[in-house]
Amino acid sequence: MSSESEQLCKILDLLLADEIDCGVAQDKIEKLTMTEFDDLYSNLHHYYTDEDIRKRDPEYKEFQVAELQKLIKHLKSGNIKSANRVFFCMFLKHIARHSNWTTTSSKSSWRAQFESNNN
């Protein structure tokens, strides 16, 4: 496991244990290059932004926690390809399961989109 994978796992372990919230996790993850995790970067945004939904919907929380556990398992085993295929959005998971579709948004394209929307 690369140093960046280890750092990401530590952050996600803390998030899973409720020792940090999504905002803190996102800030820490934003400092990583995420070069190995192009798809994962955009998929994690679903987890961050769904924090309020998880509080209201126990079934959705169960789904997302299971996905987070799966992600951590893949990262710890060094299976980056499978880690990049973890989806925190039920709709995206359904689409990916029934097609060859994967996300194409990388960290750099998300940043570019964010910056263009906020300038």
N, C-alpha and C positions, 0 to 999 in steps of 0.2 A: 504494500500500500504506500502510495507516495505521501510525502509530507503534507501536501494540500488535501489529499483524501483523509488523512488522519485528522487534520484540523477541522475539516468539514464534519467528520464523524463526531468529534468532540462537541461541536456546536449543536449538531442535531440530537445527540444524546442528552445534552442539557435542556434542549427544547422539549424533547419527549418527556423528560422527568419534571417538566414545569419549573425548572430552576431558572430559566430565562423565558421572556415572552418573544413573540414573533418579531417585534420591532428590534430588540437587542440581537436576535439571531440574524435578522436581515442585515443589520449594520455590520456584524462580524463577517457574514458571508460576502457582503459587498467588497470587503477588503481583500478577498481571495481573487486570484486571476480567473478561476473556473474554466481554464482552457480545455480541460478534459470533459467538462460537464455542460456543454452548450445547451442541450435540451433540458437538462436538469434545472438550469438557472431559471428558465421561463416557467417550468412546472412548479418550482418552489414558490413562485409568486402567487399561485392559486392557494397554497397552504397559508402564506402570510395574510392574504386578503380575506380568507374565509374564517379568520379567528372568531368573528362575531357569530357566524353561522354555526360553528362548532359549539358555541355556548348555548344556542337555542335548540339545536337539533342533535340529539344523542346518536341517532343512526348515522348521520353525516360525520359526526366526530369519530365514531367507531371506524368508519371507512377510511378517513384521513389518517387516523392514528395507525391503522394497519398498514397503510401505504408508507408512512414514515418509518415504521419498523422494518418494512421490506427494503426501503431505500438504505437504511443503516446497515442491514445485513449484506446487501449487494456491495456497498462501499467497503465494508470490512473484509469481504472476501476478494476484493479487487475486481469485481465484475462491473466494470464501468459501463459497458453496453447495456446491461440490465438496469443499472442505476439510472441511466439516461431515459429509460422507458417507464419509470415510475410516474404515475399521473395522480394528482391530487384533486382533479375535477372528474366527477362521475361521467359527465358527457364525453370528455376527451378520452377517458379510459375506454368507454364503449366504442368510440370511433376507432381508436388505435387497435383495439382487439379485433375489429371486423374489417380491417383494411391494412394496407402497408403504410399508412400515414404515420408520420412522426412530426413532432414540432420542429420548426426550423428557426425559431427565434433564439438567437444567442445573446449573451450578456451585452455585447457591443451593440447589437441591433435594438435591444430593449432600451439601453441607455440613449441611443440616438433618437428613438421614438419619444422617450420621456423628455429629452431636452428640446426636441422640436415642438412638442406640445406645451412646453412651459417657457418658451422664449417668444 
